[in-house]
Amino acid sequence: MTEVHHDETLITMYTTIWCPDCWRAKMVFKKMGIPYREIDLDKEPDAAQVVQRLNNGHRSVPTILFPDGSVLTEPSTPELVAKLRQWSGQVDPPK
């Protein structure tokens, strides 16, 4: 089984190119100016095992792994914004 190896300072987002929720999550990251590492499951098939392990056997994207080990799977925009604000220390909404 593939182990979860993640940068301890960078958020990792597991995506696919065809996933509209992934596009939306990427736009949130961009708007908030938060860097992240993207791993496309179609380009890195071994990463699918990581996603399935993080999601109780489901290949759900986006799966977002934070440096503290916490995970968001298919988050709504408000849920993602709240988590990113908490993680980054941002208080004001993105403009």
Rosetta constraint file for C-alpha pairs under 8 A:
AtomPair CA 1 CA 49 HARMONIC 6.94 0.50
AtomPair CA 2 CA 46 HARMONIC 6.71 0.50
AtomPair CA 2 CA 47 HARMONIC 7.32 0.50
AtomPair CA 2 CA 49 HARMONIC 6.24 0.50
AtomPair CA 2 CA 50 HARMONIC 6.20 0.50
AtomPair CA 3 CA 50 HARMONIC 6.75 0.50
AtomPair CA 4 CA 50 HARMONIC 6.09 0.50
AtomPair CA 6 CA 10 HARMONIC 7.68 0.50
AtomPair CA 6 CA 12 HARMONIC 6.97 0.50
AtomPair CA 6 CA 67 HARMONIC 7.23 0.50
AtomPair CA 7 CA 11 HARMONIC 7.43 0.50
AtomPair CA 7 CA 12 HARMONIC 7.82 0.50
AtomPair CA 7 CA 67 HARMONIC 6.73 0.50
AtomPair CA 8 CA 67 HARMONIC 4.72 0.50
AtomPair CA 8 CA 68 HARMONIC 7.39 0.50
AtomPair CA 9 CA 67 HARMONIC 5.61 0.50
AtomPair CA 10 CA 35 HARMONIC 7.01 0.50
AtomPair CA 10 CA 36 HARMONIC 5.62 0.50
AtomPair CA 10 CA 37 HARMONIC 6.73 0.50
AtomPair CA 10 CA 66 HARMONIC 7.18 0.50
AtomPair CA 10 CA 67 HARMONIC 6.07 0.50
AtomPair CA 11 CA 35 HARMONIC 7.28 0.50
AtomPair CA 11 CA 36 HARMONIC 4.75 0.50
AtomPair CA 11 CA 37 HARMONIC 6.14 0.50
AtomPair CA 11 CA 64 HARMONIC 7.05 0.50
AtomPair CA 11 CA 65 HARMONIC 5.85 0.50
AtomPair CA 11 CA 66 HARMONIC 4.76 0.50
AtomPair CA 11 CA 67 HARMONIC 5.90 0.50
AtomPair CA 12 CA 36 HARMONIC 5.66 0.50
AtomPair CA 12 CA 37 HARMONIC 4.69 0.50
AtomPair CA 12 CA 38 HARMONIC 5.86 0.50
AtomPair CA 12 CA 39 HARMONIC 7.25 0.50
AtomPair CA 12 CA 64 HARMONIC 5.77 0.50
AtomPair CA 12 CA 65 HARMONIC 5.11 0.50
AtomPair CA 12 CA 66 HARMONIC 6.53 0.50
AtomPair CA 13 CA 36 HARMONIC 6.94 0.50
AtomPair CA 13 CA 37 HARMONIC 6.14 0.50
AtomPair CA 13 CA 38 HARMONIC 4.89 0.50
AtomPair CA 13 CA 39 HARMONIC 6.18 0.50
AtomPair CA 13 CA 62 HARMONIC 6.42 0.50
AtomPair CA 13 CA 63 HARMONIC 5.77 0.50
AtomPair CA 13 CA 64 HARMONIC 4.38 0.50
AtomPair CA 13 CA 65 HARMONIC 6.26 0.50
AtomPair CA 14 CA 38 HARMONIC 5.93 0.50
AtomPair CA 14 CA 39 HARMONIC 4.80 0.50
AtomPair CA 14 CA 40 HARMONIC 5.91 0.50
AtomPair CA 14 CA 41 HARMONIC 6.70 0.50
AtomPair CA 14 CA 47 HARMONIC 7.84 0.50
AtomPair CA 14 CA 51 HARMONIC 7.30 0.50
AtomPair CA 14 CA 61 HARMONIC 6.29 0.50
AtomPair CA 14 CA 62 HARMONIC 5.51 0.50
AtomPair CA 14 CA 63 HARMONIC 5.14 0.50
AtomPair CA 14 CA 64 HARMONIC 6.27 0.50
AtomPair CA 15 CA 19 HARMONIC 7.16 0.50
AtomPair CA 15 CA 22 HARMONIC 5.87 0.50
AtomPair CA 15 CA 38 HARMONIC 6.90 0.50
AtomPair CA 15 CA 39 HARMONIC 6.07 0.50
AtomPair CA 15 CA 40 HARMONIC 4.82 0.50
AtomPair CA 15 CA 41 HARMONIC 6.07 0.50
AtomPair CA 15 CA 61 HARMONIC 5.39 0.50
AtomPair CA 15 CA 62 HARMONIC 5.04 0.50
AtomPair CA 15 CA 63 HARMONIC 7.04 0.50
AtomPair CA 16 CA 22 HARMONIC 7.13 0.50
AtomPair CA 16 CA 40 HARMONIC 5.07 0.50
AtomPair CA 16 CA 41 HARMONIC 5.67 0.50
AtomPair CA 16 CA 42 HARMONIC 6.16 0.50
AtomPair CA 16 CA 61 HARMONIC 7.10 0.50
AtomPair CA 16 CA 62 HARMONIC 7.78 0.50
AtomPair CA 17 CA 22 HARMONIC 7.79 0.50
AtomPair CA 17 CA 40 HARMONIC 7.10 0.50
AtomPair CA 17 CA 42 HARMONIC 7.80 0.50
AtomPair CA 19 CA 23 HARMONIC 6.65 0.50
AtomPair CA 19 CA 61 HARMONIC 7.29 0.50
AtomPair CA 19 CA 62 HARMONIC 7.84 0.50
AtomPair CA 20 CA 24 HARMONIC 6.29 0.50
AtomPair CA 21 CA 25 HARMONIC 6.15 0.50
AtomPair CA 21 CA 61 HARMONIC 7.50 0.50
AtomPair CA 21 CA 62 HARMONIC 6.61 0.50
AtomPair CA 21 CA 74 HARMONIC 6.84 0.50
AtomPair CA 22 CA 26 HARMONIC 6.13 0.50
AtomPair CA 22 CA 61 HARMONIC 6.72 0.50
AtomPair CA 22 CA 62 HARMONIC 5.18 0.50
AtomPair CA 23 CA 27 HARMONIC 6.31 0.50
AtomPair CA 24 CA 28 HARMONIC 6.44 0.50
AtomPair CA 24 CA 77 HARMONIC 7.73 0.50
AtomPair CA 25 CA 29 HARMONIC 6.38 0.50
AtomPair CA 25 CA 62 HARMONIC 7.58 0.50
AtomPair CA 25 CA 77 HARMONIC 7.19 0.50
AtomPair CA 25 CA 80 HARMONIC 7.57 0.50
AtomPair CA 26 CA 30 HARMONIC 6.15 0.50
AtomPair CA 27 CA 31 HARMONIC 5.98 0.50
AtomPair CA 28 CA 32 HARMONIC 6.08 0.50
AtomPair CA 28 CA 77 HARMONIC 7.41 0.50
AtomPair CA 28 CA 80 HARMONIC 7.81 0.50
AtomPair CA 28 CA 81 HARMONIC 7.11 0.50
AtomPair CA 29 CA 33 HARMONIC 5.93 0.50
AtomPair CA 29 CA 34 HARMONIC 5.18 0.50
AtomPair CA 29 CA 35 HARMONIC 7.03 0.50
AtomPair CA 29 CA 36 HARMONIC 7.77 0.50
AtomPair CA 30 CA 34 HARMONIC 6.40 0.50
AtomPair CA 30 CA 35 HARMONIC 7.82 0.50
AtomPair CA 31 CA 94 HARMONIC 6.38 0.50
AtomPair CA 31 CA 95 HARMONIC 7.38 0.50
AtomPair CA 32 CA 94 HARMONIC 5.44 0.50
AtomPair CA 32 CA 95 HARMONIC 7.98 0.50
AtomPair CA 34 CA 84 HARMONIC 7.97 0.50
AtomPair CA 34 CA 88 HARMONIC 7.87 0.50
AtomPair CA 39 CA 43 HARMONIC 7.87 0.50
AtomPair CA 39 CA 44 HARMONIC 7.03 0.50
AtomPair CA 39 CA 47 HARMONIC 7.50 0.50
AtomPair CA 40 CA 44 HARMONIC 6.06 0.50
AtomPair CA 41 CA 45 HARMONIC 5.17 0.50
AtomPair CA 41 CA 46 HARMONIC 7.58 0.50
AtomPair CA 41 CA 47 HARMONIC 5.86 0.50
AtomPair CA 41 CA 48 HARMONIC 5.75 0.50
AtomPair CA 44 CA 48 HARMONIC 7.67 0.50
AtomPair CA 45 CA 49 HARMONIC 7.85 0.50
AtomPair CA 46 CA 50 HARMONIC 7.41 0.50
AtomPair CA 47 CA 51 HARMONIC 6.45 0.50
AtomPair CA 48 CA 52 HARMONIC 6.08 0.50
AtomPair CA 48 CA 59 HARMONIC 6.52 0.50
AtomPair CA 49 CA 53 HARMONIC 6.10 0.50
AtomPair CA 50 CA 54 HARMONIC 6.20 0.50
AtomPair CA 51 CA 55 HARMONIC 6.11 0.50
AtomPair CA 51 CA 57 HARMONIC 7.95 0.50
AtomPair CA 51 CA 58 HARMONIC 7.31 0.50
AtomPair CA 51 CA 59 HARMONIC 5.85 0.50
AtomPair CA 51 CA 60 HARMONIC 6.98 0.50
AtomPair CA 51 CA 63 HARMONIC 6.76 0.50
AtomPair CA 52 CA 56 HARMONIC 6.00 0.50
AtomPair CA 52 CA 57 HARMONIC 4.32 0.50
AtomPair CA 52 CA 58 HARMONIC 4.83 0.50
AtomPair CA 52 CA 59 HARMONIC 5.05 0.50
AtomPair CA 52 CA 60 HARMONIC 7.46 0.50
AtomPair CA 53 CA 57 HARMONIC 5.74 0.50
AtomPair CA 53 CA 58 HARMONIC 7.75 0.50
AtomPair CA 54 CA 71 HARMONIC 7.69 0.50
AtomPair CA 55 CA 59 HARMONIC 7.08 0.50
AtomPair CA 55 CA 60 HARMONIC 7.04 0.50
AtomPair CA 55 CA 73 HARMONIC 7.62 0.50
AtomPair CA 60 CA 73 HARMONIC 6.79 0.50
AtomPair CA 60 CA 74 HARMONIC 7.03 0.50
AtomPair CA 61 CA 73 HARMONIC 6.55 0.50
AtomPair CA 61 CA 74 HARMONIC 5.95 0.50
AtomPair CA 62 CA 73 HARMONIC 5.91 0.50
AtomPair CA 62 CA 74 HARMONIC 5.26 0.50
AtomPair CA 62 CA 75 HARMONIC 7.86 0.50
AtomPair CA 63 CA 71 HARMONIC 6.94 0.50
AtomPair CA 63 CA 72 HARMONIC 5.86 0.50
AtomPair CA 63 CA 73 HARMONIC 4.43 0.50
AtomPair CA 63 CA 74 HARMONIC 6.34 0.50
AtomPair CA 64 CA 71 HARMONIC 5.51 0.50
AtomPair CA 64 CA 72 HARMONIC 5.10 0.50
AtomPair CA 64 CA 73 HARMONIC 6.22 0.50
AtomPair CA 65 CA 69 HARMONIC 6.32 0.50
AtomPair CA 65 CA 70 HARMONIC 6.03 0.50
AtomPair CA 65 CA 71 HARMONIC 4.68 0.50
AtomPair CA 65 CA 72 HARMONIC 6.75 0.50
AtomPair CA 66 CA 70 HARMONIC 5.34 0.50
AtomPair CA 66 CA 71 HARMONIC 6.17 0.50
AtomPair CA 72 CA 80 HARMONIC 7.77 0.50
AtomPair CA 75 CA 79 HARMONIC 5.81 0.50
AtomPair CA 75 CA 80 HARMONIC 5.73 0.50
AtomPair CA 76 CA 80 HARMONIC 6.14 0.50
AtomPair CA 77 CA 81 HARMONIC 6.03 0.50
AtomPair CA 78 CA 82 HARMONIC 6.06 0.50
AtomPair CA 79 CA 83 HARMONIC 6.25 0.50
AtomPair CA 80 CA 84 HARMONIC 6.04 0.50
AtomPair CA 81 CA 85 HARMONIC 6.02 0.50
AtomPair CA 82 CA 86 HARMONIC 6.17 0.50
AtomPair CA 83 CA 87 HARMONIC 6.02 0.50
AtomPair CA 84 CA 88 HARMONIC 5.85 0.50
AtomPair CA 84 CA 90 HARMONIC 7.79 0.50
AtomPair CA 85 CA 89 HARMONIC 5.45 0.50
AtomPair CA 85 CA 90 HARMONIC 4.62 0.50
AtomPair CA 85 CA 91 HARMONIC 6.39 0.50
AtomPair CA 86 CA 90 HARMONIC 6.83 0.50
